[in-house]
Amino acid sequence: MTGLSGNEIFCLQKMGLTPGNICVGNSVYALGIKGSLTAGLNILVGGEIPEVTQLIHDGRVNAIKRMLEEAEASGGFGVSGVTTELVNHGSNIEFLSIGSLIHRNSKVEDKIAFSTSADAQELFCQVDAGFRPVHYVLGNVAYSIGVGGNIGGFIRSLARGEVKEYSEIFDKTRHLALERITREARQCRANAVVGINTTITPFMGAQEMLLLGTASNHPALAQYAQSPVTSDMTNEEMWNMINIGYLPIRLVMGVSVYSLGLVGGIKSAFKSMVRGEVDTLTSLLYEAREKALDRIQQDANRCGADQVVGVKIHVYELGGGLIEFLAIGTAVKKMEGVTTRSSTLIPQAIIRDKDTFFEVPPQRGRNMDLADSRKASAAATQGGPVAIVVAIMMFAFFAMNFIIPLLRHH
């Protein structure tokens, strides 16, 4: 009973592997009252929220560990297509990990040799490109733009241009997630993390940036054992780059947070009423993108890369007139004698499987698109700190007008 498709099973057969059962692991966590209060105060300050980061990390790791224990009990050789999800159960959170077992020539193994976020098609691309998968790894950071701790940033946001305080917060937290997935790879004695997927989701009034990938070893990357290579190229893209002699070096990011400013916002609003170009917005958005791209180039120069490929720019509305630009890509380097085992990829490793089950969210009546998802994420990020401030003010009002007079009376 496998979650692997026909294309994936075909790719496994080419590697001398066969499919096994679906494996599941879970862990249910509660933050608790003390943890909630501490996390709430950190959300107000801004930057990383260690309590939330640690809770999410521990929950995910426990779920993955139990999934691997189930796989080992079934005598599997490896686990592919590993996922990690969060499911809300009232005041508790369930961390859920699911993967598909792989057997080697139908043999029963004593120990799991590897786990990977790659499905069997992606696994074929990795192996044919010279990588040996080791372990499914993750790096995460929960963070907030903050309220009370960033008064300087708030004042700066009233003027047009980059808000460096906020750019630094977001840049630091995003690179923290990258440092953590690299550390996990080093602990696995791997010299690379490939096929990294990045997600940013709202969580408890903050945001979590999560990097998921496969810690692997490549003989041409032995020099990077202490500082493992990272790549967010798809496995098919990576195969193509290695085929022509390029190896990934580092996932690079550039962040810039910009504000239109109070005066600029008023001017822009008036200009929007008239047909034609809104010069203020045009120049600001252009400048913000250029700043993010410039930082990605600096990141690539520091690691001695030849090119940055697969660059994508994501734009997030943070509320209050603030906009974040995140540029992300993979720095690569030309290396002599590097190529793939096969001259071409088999079609079954490239063909994408089609979904045959569709579910429409009942609350909206339609699927949420990426733009809506980003707005919801931004609203949740800003709404968390605001809600906490309101709650504190209400408690203070209640204490001053009811509790303290009552205590004095007694």
Contacts in CASP RR format, 6 or more apart in sequence:
PFRMAT RR
TARGET T0000
AUTHOR 0000-0000-0000
METHOD contacts of the structure
MODEL  1
MTGLSGNEIFCLQKMGLTPGNICVGNSVYALGIKGSLTAGLNILVGGEIP
EVTQLIHDGRVNAIKRMLEEAEASGGFGVSGVTTELVNHGSNIEFLSIGS
LIHRNSKVEDKIAFSTSADAQELFCQVDAGFRPVHYVLGNVAYSIGVGGN
IGGFIRSLARGEVKEYSEIFDKTRHLALERITREARQCRANAVVGINTTI
TPFMGAQEMLLLGTASNHPALAQYAQSPVTSDMTNEEMWNMINIGYLPIR
LVMGVSVYSLGLVGGIKSAFKSMVRGEVDTLTSLLYEAREKALDRIQQDA
NRCGADQVVGVKIHVYELGGGLIEFLAIGTAVKKMEGVTTRSSTLIPQAI
IRDKDTFFEVPPQRGRNMDLADSRKASAAATQGGPVAIVVAIMMFAFFAM
NFIIPLLRHH
1 20 0 8 1.000
1 21 0 8 1.000
1 22 0 8 1.000
2 9 0 8 1.000
2 19 0 8 1.000
2 20 0 8 1.000
2 21 0 8 1.000
2 22 0 8 1.000
2 100 0 8 1.000
2 101 0 8 1.000
3 19 0 8 1.000
3 22 0 8 1.000
3 99 0 8 1.000
3 100 0 8 1.000
4 12 0 8 1.000
4 19 0 8 1.000
4 20 0 8 1.000
4 80 0 8 1.000
4 100 0 8 1.000
4 119 0 8 1.000
4 120 0 8 1.000
5 353 0 8 1.000
7 120 0 8 1.000
7 121 0 8 1.000
7 348 0 8 1.000
7 349 0 8 1.000
7 351 0 8 1.000
7 353 0 8 1.000
8 19 0 8 1.000
8 80 0 8 1.000
8 119 0 8 1.000
8 120 0 8 1.000
8 121 0 8 1.000
8 353 0 8 1.000
9 18 0 8 1.000
9 19 0 8 1.000
9 120 0 8 1.000
10 348 0 8 1.000
11 120 0 8 1.000
11 121 0 8 1.000
11 123 0 8 1.000
11 124 0 8 1.000
11 346 0 8 1.000
11 348 0 8 1.000
11 349 0 8 1.000
12 18 0 8 1.000
12 19 0 8 1.000
12 102 0 8 1.000
12 120 0 8 1.000
12 123 0 8 1.000
12 124 0 8 1.000
14 124 0 8 1.000
14 346 0 8 1.000
15 123 0 8 1.000
15 124 0 8 1.000
15 127 0 8 1.000
16 104 0 8 1.000
16 105 0 8 1.000
17 77 0 8 1.000
17 102 0 8 1.000
17 103 0 8 1.000
17 104 0 8 1.000
17 105 0 8 1.000
17 120 0 8 1.000
18 102 0 8 1.000
18 103 0 8 1.000
18 104 0 8 1.000
18 105 0 8 1.000
18 106 0 8 1.000
19 100 0 8 1.000
19 101 0 8 1.000
19 102 0 8 1.000
19 103 0 8 1.000
19 120 0 8 1.000
20 74 0 8 1.000
20 76 0 8 1.000
20 100 0 8 1.000
20 101 0 8 1.000
20 102 0 8 1.000
20 103 0 8 1.000
21 74 0 8 1.000
21 100 0 8 1.000
21 101 0 8 1.000
22 98 0 8 1.000
22 99 0 8 1.000
22 100 0 8 1.000
22 101 0 8 1.000
23 67 0 8 1.000
23 68 0 8 1.000
23 70 0 8 1.000
23 71 0 8 1.000
23 74 0 8 1.000
23 79 0 8 1.000
23 98 0 8 1.000
23 99 0 8 1.000
23 100 0 8 1.000
23 101 0 8 1.000
24 67 0 8 1.000
24 70 0 8 1.000
24 96 0 8 1.000
24 97 0 8 1.000
24 98 0 8 1.000
24 99 0 8 1.000
25 63 0 8 1.000
25 64 0 8 1.000
25 66 0 8 1.000
25 67 0 8 1.000
25 70 0 8 1.000
25 96 0 8 1.000
25 97 0 8 1.000
25 98 0 8 1.000
26 63 0 8 1.000
26 66 0 8 1.000
26 94 0 8 1.000
26 95 0 8 1.000
26 96 0 8 1.000
26 97 0 8 1.000
27 59 0 8 1.000
27 62 0 8 1.000
27 63 0 8 1.000
27 66 0 8 1.000
27 94 0 8 1.000
27 95 0 8 1.000
28 89 0 8 1.000
28 92 0 8 1.000
28 93 0 8 1.000
28 94 0 8 1.000
28 95 0 8 1.000
29 55 0 8 1.000
29 58 0 8 1.000
29 59 0 8 1.000
29 92 0 8 1.000
29 93 0 8 1.000
29 94 0 8 1.000
29 95 0 8 1.000
30 91 0 8 1.000
30 92 0 8 1.000
30 93 0 8 1.000
31 39 0 8 1.000
31 51 0 8 1.000
31 52 0 8 1.000
31 55 0 8 1.000
31 93 0 8 1.000
31 204 0 8 1.000
35 51 0 8 1.000
36 204 0 8 1.000
38 51 0 8 1.000
39 49 0 8 1.000
39 51 0 8 1.000
39 52 0 8 1.000
39 204 0 8 1.000
39 206 0 8 1.000
40 49 0 8 1.000
40 388 0 8 1.000
42 48 0 8 1.000
42 49 0 8 1.000
42 50 0 8 1.000
42 51 0 8 1.000
42 52 0 8 1.000
42 144 0 8 1.000
43 49 0 8 1.000
43 144 0 8 1.000
43 146 0 8 1.000
43 204 0 8 1.000
43 205 0 8 1.000
43 206 0 8 1.000
43 384 0 8 1.000
43 385 0 8 1.000
43 388 0 8 1.000
44 144 0 8 1.000
44 146 0 8 1.000
44 147 0 8 1.000
44 148 0 8 1.000
44 149 0 8 1.000
44 385 0 8 1.000
44 388 0 8 1.000
44 389 0 8 1.000
45 144 0 8 1.000
45 146 0 8 1.000
45 148 0 8 1.000
45 149 0 8 1.000
46 143 0 8 1.000
46 144 0 8 1.000
46 145 0 8 1.000
46 146 0 8 1.000
46 147 0 8 1.000
46 148 0 8 1.000
46 149 0 8 1.000
46 150 0 8 1.000
46 169 0 8 1.000
47 143 0 8 1.000
47 144 0 8 1.000
47 145 0 8 1.000
47 146 0 8 1.000
47 169 0 8 1.000
47 172 0 8 1.000
47 173 0 8 1.000
48 141 0 8 1.000
48 142 0 8 1.000
48 143 0 8 1.000
48 172 0 8 1.000
48 173 0 8 1.000
48 176 0 8 1.000
49 142 0 8 1.000
49 143 0 8 1.000
49 144 0 8 1.000
49 206 0 8 1.000
52 142 0 8 1.000
52 203 0 8 1.000
52 204 0 8 1.000
52 206 0 8 1.000
52 208 0 8 1.000
53 140 0 8 1.000
53 141 0 8 1.000
53 142 0 8 1.000
53 208 0 8 1.000
56 86 0 8 1.000
56 95 0 8 1.000
56 140 0 8 1.000
56 142 0 8 1.000
56 203 0 8 1.000
56 208 0 8 1.000
57 138 0 8 1.000
57 139 0 8 1.000
57 140 0 8 1.000
59 95 0 8 1.000
60 84 0 8 1.000
60 95 0 8 1.000
60 97 0 8 1.000
60 138 0 8 1.000
60 140 0 8 1.000
61 138 0 8 1.000
62 95 0 8 1.000
63 84 0 8 1.000
63 95 0 8 1.000
63 96 0 8 1.000
63 97 0 8 1.000
64 82 0 8 1.000
64 84 0 8 1.000
64 97 0 8 1.000
64 115 0 8 1.000
64 136 0 8 1.000
66 97 0 8 1.000
67 79 0 8 1.000
67 82 0 8 1.000
67 97 0 8 1.000
67 98 0 8 1.000
67 99 0 8 1.000
68 79 0 8 1.000
68 112 0 8 1.000
68 115 0 8 1.000
71 78 0 8 1.000
71 79 0 8 1.000
71 99 0 8 1.000
71 101 0 8 1.000
71 112 0 8 1.000
71 115 0 8 1.000
72 111 0 8 1.000
72 112 0 8 1.000
74 101 0 8 1.000
75 101 0 8 1.000
75 103 0 8 1.000
75 108 0 8 1.000
75 109 0 8 1.000
75 110 0 8 1.000
76 101 0 8 1.000
76 102 0 8 1.000
76 103 0 8 1.000
76 104 0 8 1.000
76 108 0 8 1.000
76 109 0 8 1.000
76 112 0 8 1.000
77 102 0 8 1.000
77 103 0 8 1.000
77 104 0 8 1.000
77 107 0 8 1.000
77 109 0 8 1.000
77 112 0 8 1.000
77 113 0 8 1.000
77 114 0 8 1.000
78 101 0 8 1.000
78 102 0 8 1.000
78 109 0 8 1.000
78 112 0 8 1.000
78 113 0 8 1.000
78 114 0 8 1.000
78 115 0 8 1.000
78 116 0 8 1.000
79 99 0 8 1.000
79 100 0 8 1.000
79 101 0 8 1.000
79 102 0 8 1.000
79 112 0 8 1.000
79 114 0 8 1.000
79 115 0 8 1.000
79 116 0 8 1.000
79 136 0 8 1.000
80 99 0 8 1.000
80 100 0 8 1.000
80 102 0 8 1.000
80 115 0 8 1.000
80 116 0 8 1.000
80 118 0 8 1.000
80 119 0 8 1.000
80 120 0 8 1.000
80 123 0 8 1.000
81 99 0 8 1.000
81 100 0 8 1.000
81 116 0 8 1.000
81 117 0 8 1.000
81 118 0 8 1.000
81 119 0 8 1.000
81 120 0 8 1.000
82 97 0 8 1.000
82 98 0 8 1.000
82 99 0 8 1.000
82 115 0 8 1.000
82 116 0 8 1.000
82 117 0 8 1.000
82 136 0 8 1.000
83 97 0 8 1.000
83 98 0 8 1.000
83 99 0 8 1.000
83 117 0 8 1.000
84 95 0 8 1.000
84 96 0 8 1.000
84 97 0 8 1.000
84 138 0 8 1.000
84 212 0 8 1.000
85 95 0 8 1.000
85 96 0 8 1.000
85 97 0 8 1.000
85 98 0 8 1.000
86 93 0 8 1.000
86 94 0 8 1.000
86 95 0 8 1.000
86 96 0 8 1.000
86 201 0 8 1.000
86 203 0 8 1.000
87 93 0 8 1.000
87 94 0 8 1.000
87 95 0 8 1.000
87 96 0 8 1.000
88 94 0 8 1.000
100 120 0 8 1.000
102 120 0 8 1.000
103 109 0 8 1.000
114 132 0 8 1.000
114 133 0 8 1.000
114 134 0 8 1.000
114 135 0 8 1.000
115 133 0 8 1.000
115 135 0 8 1.000
115 136 0 8 1.000
116 123 0 8 1.000
116 126 0 8 1.000
116 133 0 8 1.000
116 136 0 8 1.000
116 213 0 8 1.000
116 214 0 8 1.000
117 136 0 8 1.000
117 195 0 8 1.000
117 197 0 8 1.000
117 212 0 8 1.000
117 213 0 8 1.000
117 214 0 8 1.000
118 125 0 8 1.000
118 126 0 8 1.000
118 133 0 8 1.000
118 195 0 8 1.000
118 214 0 8 1.000
118 235 0 8 1.000
121 235 0 8 1.000
121 348 0 8 1.000
121 349 0 8 1.000
121 350 0 8 1.000
121 351 0 8 1.000
122 195 0 8 1.000
122 234 0 8 1.000
122 235 0 8 1.000
122 236 0 8 1.000
123 133 0 8 1.000
123 235 0 8 1.000
124 346 0 8 1.000
124 349 0 8 1.000
125 235 0 8 1.000
125 236 0 8 1.000
125 238 0 8 1.000
125 239 0 8 1.000
125 345 0 8 1.000
125 349 0 8 1.000
126 133 0 8 1.000
126 194 0 8 1.000
126 214 0 8 1.000
126 216 0 8 1.000
126 235 0 8 1.000
126 238 0 8 1.000
126 239 0 8 1.000
127 133 0 8 1.000
128 239 0 8 1.000
128 340 0 8 1.000
128 341 0 8 1.000
128 342 0 8 1.000
128 345 0 8 1.000
128 349 0 8 1.000
129 218 0 8 1.000
129 235 0 8 1.000
129 238 0 8 1.000
129 239 0 8 1.000
129 242 0 8 1.000
129 243 0 8 1.000
129 340 0 8 1.000
129 341 0 8 1.000
130 218 0 8 1.000
130 219 0 8 1.000
130 242 0 8 1.000
130 340 0 8 1.000
130 341 0 8 1.000
131 192 0 8 1.000
131 194 0 8 1.000
131 216 0 8 1.000
131 217 0 8 1.000
131 218 0 8 1.000
132 216 0 8 1.000
132 217 0 8 1.000
132 218 0 8 1.000
133 214 0 8 1.000
133 215 0 8 1.000
133 216 0 8 1.000
134 188 0 8 1.000
134 189 0 8 1.000
134 190 0 8 1.000
134 214 0 8 1.000
134 215 0 8 1.000
134 216 0 8 1.000
134 217 0 8 1.000
135 184 0 8 1.000
135 185 0 8 1.000
135 188 0 8 1.000
135 190 0 8 1.000
135 214 0 8 1.000
135 215 0 8 1.000
136 212 0 8 1.000
136 213 0 8 1.000
136 214 0 8 1.000
136 215 0 8 1.000
137 181 0 8 1.000
137 184 0 8 1.000
137 185 0 8 1.000
137 188 0 8 1.000
137 190 0 8 1.000
137 193 0 8 1.000
137 212 0 8 1.000
137 213 0 8 1.000
137 214 0 8 1.000
137 215 0 8 1.000
138 180 0 8 1.000
138 181 0 8 1.000
138 184 0 8 1.000
138 210 0 8 1.000
138 211 0 8 1.000
138 212 0 8 1.000
138 213 0 8 1.000
139 177 0 8 1.000
139 178 0 8 1.000
139 180 0 8 1.000
139 181 0 8 1.000
139 184 0 8 1.000
139 210 0 8 1.000
139 211 0 8 1.000
139 212 0 8 1.000
140 177 0 8 1.000
140 180 0 8 1.000
140 208 0 8 1.000
140 209 0 8 1.000
140 210 0 8 1.000
140 211 0 8 1.000
141 173 0 8 1.000
141 174 0 8 1.000
141 176 0 8 1.000
141 177 0 8 1.000
141 180 0 8 1.000
141 208 0 8 1.000
141 209 0 8 1.000
142 203 0 8 1.000
142 204 0 8 1.000
142 206 0 8 1.000
142 207 0 8 1.000
142 208 0 8 1.000
143 169 0 8 1.000
143 170 0 8 1.000
143 173 0 8 1.000
143 206 0 8 1.000
143 207 0 8 1.000
143 208 0 8 1.000
143 209 0 8 1.000
144 205 0 8 1.000
144 206 0 8 1.000
144 207 0 8 1.000
144 381 0 8 1.000
144 384 0 8 1.000
144 385 0 8 1.000
145 166 0 8 1.000
145 169 0 8 1.000
145 170 0 8 1.000
145 318 0 8 1.000
145 322 0 8 1.000
145 381 0 8 1.000
145 382 0 8 1.000
145 385 0 8 1.000
146 385 0 8 1.000
147 385 0 8 1.000
147 386 0 8 1.000
147 389 0 8 1.000
150 165 0 8 1.000
150 166 0 8 1.000
150 169 0 8 1.000
152 165 0 8 1.000
153 163 0 8 1.000
153 165 0 8 1.000
153 166 0 8 1.000
156 163 0 8 1.000
156 164 0 8 1.000
156 165 0 8 1.000
156 259 0 8 1.000
157 163 0 8 1.000
157 166 0 8 1.000
157 259 0 8 1.000
157 261 0 8 1.000
157 320 0 8 1.000
157 321 0 8 1.000
157 322 0 8 1.000
158 259 0 8 1.000
158 261 0 8 1.000
158 262 0 8 1.000
159 259 0 8 1.000
159 261 0 8 1.000
159 262 0 8 1.000
160 259 0 8 1.000
160 260 0 8 1.000
160 261 0 8 1.000
160 263 0 8 1.000
160 264 0 8 1.000
160 280 0 8 1.000
160 284 0 8 1.000
161 258 0 8 1.000
161 259 0 8 1.000
161 260 0 8 1.000
161 261 0 8 1.000
161 284 0 8 1.000
161 287 0 8 1.000
162 256 0 8 1.000
162 257 0 8 1.000
162 258 0 8 1.000
162 259 0 8 1.000
162 287 0 8 1.000
162 288 0 8 1.000
162 291 0 8 1.000
163 257 0 8 1.000
163 258 0 8 1.000
163 259 0 8 1.000
163 322 0 8 1.000
166 257 0 8 1.000
166 318 0 8 1.000
166 322 0 8 1.000
166 324 0 8 1.000
167 255 0 8 1.000
167 256 0 8 1.000
167 257 0 8 1.000
170 255 0 8 1.000
170 257 0 8 1.000
170 324 0 8 1.000
170 326 0 8 1.000
171 253 0 8 1.000
171 254 0 8 1.000
171 255 0 8 1.000
171 295 0 8 1.000
173 209 0 8 1.000
174 209 0 8 1.000
174 253 0 8 1.000
174 255 0 8 1.000
174 326 0 8 1.000
175 253 0 8 1.000
177 209 0 8 1.000
177 210 0 8 1.000
177 211 0 8 1.000
178 211 0 8 1.000
178 230 0 8 1.000
178 251 0 8 1.000
178 253 0 8 1.000
180 211 0 8 1.000
181 193 0 8 1.000
181 196 0 8 1.000
181 211 0 8 1.000
181 212 0 8 1.000
181 213 0 8 1.000
181 230 0 8 1.000
182 193 0 8 1.000
182 227 0 8 1.000
182 228 0 8 1.000
182 230 0 8 1.000
184 215 0 8 1.000
185 191 0 8 1.000
185 192 0 8 1.000
185 193 0 8 1.000
185 215 0 8 1.000
185 228 0 8 1.000
186 225 0 8 1.000
186 226 0 8 1.000
186 227 0 8 1.000
186 228 0 8 1.000
188 215 0 8 1.000
189 217 0 8 1.000
189 225 0 8 1.000
190 215 0 8 1.000
190 216 0 8 1.000
190 217 0 8 1.000
190 228 0 8 1.000
191 216 0 8 1.000
191 217 0 8 1.000
191 218 0 8 1.000
191 221 0 8 1.000
191 222 0 8 1.000
191 224 0 8 1.000
191 225 0 8 1.000
191 228 0 8 1.000
191 229 0 8 1.000
192 215 0 8 1.000
192 216 0 8 1.000
192 217 0 8 1.000
192 218 0 8 1.000
192 221 0 8 1.000
192 224 0 8 1.000
192 228 0 8 1.000
192 229 0 8 1.000
192 230 0 8 1.000
192 231 0 8 1.000
192 248 0 8 1.000
193 213 0 8 1.000
193 214 0 8 1.000
193 215 0 8 1.000
193 216 0 8 1.000
193 228 0 8 1.000
193 229 0 8 1.000
193 230 0 8 1.000
193 231 0 8 1.000
194 213 0 8 1.000
194 214 0 8 1.000
194 216 0 8 1.000
194 229 0 8 1.000
194 231 0 8 1.000
194 233 0 8 1.000
194 235 0 8 1.000
194 238 0 8 1.000
194 248 0 8 1.000
195 213 0 8 1.000
195 214 0 8 1.000
195 231 0 8 1.000
195 232 0 8 1.000
195 233 0 8 1.000
195 234 0 8 1.000
195 235 0 8 1.000
195 238 0 8 1.000
196 211 0 8 1.000
196 212 0 8 1.000
196 213 0 8 1.000
196 230 0 8 1.000
196 231 0 8 1.000
196 232 0 8 1.000
196 251 0 8 1.000
197 211 0 8 1.000
197 212 0 8 1.000
197 213 0 8 1.000
197 232 0 8 1.000
198 209 0 8 1.000
198 210 0 8 1.000
198 211 0 8 1.000
198 232 0 8 1.000
198 328 0 8 1.000
199 209 0 8 1.000
199 210 0 8 1.000
199 212 0 8 1.000
200 207 0 8 1.000
200 208 0 8 1.000
200 209 0 8 1.000
200 210 0 8 1.000
200 316 0 8 1.000
200 377 0 8 1.000
201 207 0 8 1.000
201 208 0 8 1.000
201 210 0 8 1.000
201 377 0 8 1.000
202 208 0 8 1.000
202 376 0 8 1.000
202 377 0 8 1.000
202 380 0 8 1.000
202 381 0 8 1.000
204 384 0 8 1.000
205 380 0 8 1.000
205 381 0 8 1.000
205 383 0 8 1.000
205 384 0 8 1.000
205 385 0 8 1.000
205 387 0 8 1.000
206 381 0 8 1.000
206 384 0 8 1.000
207 377 0 8 1.000
207 380 0 8 1.000
207 381 0 8 1.000
215 228 0 8 1.000
218 229 0 8 1.000
218 247 0 8 1.000
220 247 0 8 1.000
220 335 0 8 1.000
220 337 0 8 1.000
220 338 0 8 1.000
221 229 0 8 1.000
221 247 0 8 1.000
224 249 0 8 1.000
229 247 0 8 1.000
229 248 0 8 1.000
229 249 0 8 1.000
229 250 0 8 1.000
230 248 0 8 1.000
230 250 0 8 1.000
230 251 0 8 1.000
230 330 0 8 1.000
231 238 0 8 1.000
231 248 0 8 1.000
231 250 0 8 1.000
231 251 0 8 1.000
231 330 0 8 1.000
232 251 0 8 1.000
232 328 0 8 1.000
232 329 0 8 1.000
232 330 0 8 1.000
233 241 0 8 1.000
233 248 0 8 1.000
233 309 0 8 1.000
233 310 0 8 1.000
233 330 0 8 1.000
236 345 0 8 1.000
236 349 0 8 1.000
236 350 0 8 1.000
237 309 0 8 1.000
237 310 0 8 1.000
238 248 0 8 1.000
239 340 0 8 1.000
239 345 0 8 1.000
241 247 0 8 1.000
241 248 0 8 1.000
241 309 0 8 1.000
241 332 0 8 1.000
242 338 0 8 1.000
242 339 0 8 1.000
242 340 0 8 1.000
243 339 0 8 1.000
243 340 0 8 1.000
243 343 0 8 1.000
244 339 0 8 1.000
245 334 0 8 1.000
245 335 0 8 1.000
245 337 0 8 1.000
245 338 0 8 1.000
245 339 0 8 1.000
246 306 0 8 1.000
246 307 0 8 1.000
246 332 0 8 1.000
246 333 0 8 1.000
246 334 0 8 1.000
246 335 0 8 1.000
246 338 0 8 1.000
247 332 0 8 1.000
247 333 0 8 1.000
247 335 0 8 1.000
247 338 0 8 1.000
248 330 0 8 1.000
248 331 0 8 1.000
248 332 0 8 1.000
249 303 0 8 1.000
249 304 0 8 1.000
249 305 0 8 1.000
249 330 0 8 1.000
249 331 0 8 1.000
249 332 0 8 1.000
249 333 0 8 1.000
250 299 0 8 1.000
250 300 0 8 1.000
250 303 0 8 1.000
250 305 0 8 1.000
250 330 0 8 1.000
250 331 0 8 1.000
251 328 0 8 1.000
251 329 0 8 1.000
251 330 0 8 1.000
251 331 0 8 1.000
252 296 0 8 1.000
252 299 0 8 1.000
252 300 0 8 1.000
252 303 0 8 1.000
252 305 0 8 1.000
252 308 0 8 1.000
252 328 0 8 1.000
252 329 0 8 1.000
252 330 0 8 1.000
252 331 0 8 1.000
253 295 0 8 1.000
253 296 0 8 1.000
253 299 0 8 1.000
253 326 0 8 1.000
253 327 0 8 1.000
253 328 0 8 1.000
253 329 0 8 1.000
254 292 0 8 1.000
254 293 0 8 1.000
254 295 0 8 1.000
254 296 0 8 1.000
254 299 0 8 1.000
254 326 0 8 1.000
254 327 0 8 1.000
254 328 0 8 1.000
255 292 0 8 1.000
255 295 0 8 1.000
255 324 0 8 1.000
255 325 0 8 1.000
255 326 0 8 1.000
255 327 0 8 1.000
256 288 0 8 1.000
256 289 0 8 1.000
256 291 0 8 1.000
256 292 0 8 1.000
256 295 0 8 1.000
256 324 0 8 1.000
256 325 0 8 1.000
257 318 0 8 1.000
257 322 0 8 1.000
257 323 0 8 1.000
257 324 0 8 1.000
257 325 0 8 1.000
258 284 0 8 1.000
258 285 0 8 1.000
258 287 0 8 1.000
258 288 0 8 1.000
258 291 0 8 1.000
258 322 0 8 1.000
258 323 0 8 1.000
258 325 0 8 1.000
259 321 0 8 1.000
259 322 0 8 1.000
259 323 0 8 1.000
260 268 0 8 1.000
260 280 0 8 1.000
260 281 0 8 1.000
260 284 0 8 1.000
260 321 0 8 1.000
260 323 0 8 1.000
261 321 0 8 1.000
264 280 0 8 1.000
265 280 0 8 1.000
265 321 0 8 1.000
267 280 0 8 1.000
268 278 0 8 1.000
268 280 0 8 1.000
268 281 0 8 1.000
271 278 0 8 1.000
271 279 0 8 1.000
271 280 0 8 1.000
272 278 0 8 1.000
285 323 0 8 1.000
288 323 0 8 1.000
288 325 0 8 1.000
289 313 0 8 1.000
289 325 0 8 1.000
289 327 0 8 1.000
291 325 0 8 1.000
292 313 0 8 1.000
292 325 0 8 1.000
292 326 0 8 1.000
292 327 0 8 1.000
293 311 0 8 1.000
293 313 0 8 1.000
293 327 0 8 1.000
295 327 0 8 1.000
296 308 0 8 1.000
296 311 0 8 1.000
296 327 0 8 1.000
296 328 0 8 1.000
296 329 0 8 1.000
297 308 0 8 1.000
299 331 0 8 1.000
300 307 0 8 1.000
300 308 0 8 1.000
300 331 0 8 1.000
303 331 0 8 1.000
304 331 0 8 1.000
304 333 0 8 1.000
305 331 0 8 1.000
305 332 0 8 1.000
305 333 0 8 1.000
306 332 0 8 1.000
306 333 0 8 1.000
306 334 0 8 1.000
307 331 0 8 1.000
307 332 0 8 1.000
308 329 0 8 1.000
308 330 0 8 1.000
308 331 0 8 1.000
308 332 0 8 1.000
309 329 0 8 1.000
309 330 0 8 1.000
309 332 0 8 1.000
310 329 0 8 1.000
310 330 0 8 1.000
311 327 0 8 1.000
311 328 0 8 1.000
311 329 0 8 1.000
312 327 0 8 1.000
312 328 0 8 1.000
312 329 0 8 1.000
313 325 0 8 1.000
313 326 0 8 1.000
313 327 0 8 1.000
314 325 0 8 1.000
314 326 0 8 1.000
314 327 0 8 1.000
314 328 0 8 1.000
314 374 0 8 1.000
315 323 0 8 1.000
315 324 0 8 1.000
315 325 0 8 1.000
315 326 0 8 1.000
315 374 0 8 1.000
316 323 0 8 1.000
316 324 0 8 1.000
316 326 0 8 1.000
316 374 0 8 1.000
316 377 0 8 1.000
316 378 0 8 1.000
317 323 0 8 1.000
317 374 0 8 1.000
317 375 0 8 1.000
317 378 0 8 1.000
318 324 0 8 1.000
318 378 0 8 1.000
318 381 0 8 1.000
318 382 0 8 1.000
319 378 0 8 1.000
319 379 0 8 1.000
319 382 0 8 1.000
320 382 0 8 1.000
360 366 0 8 1.000
360 367 0 8 1.000
361 367 0 8 1.000
361 368 0 8 1.000
368 376 0 8 1.000
END
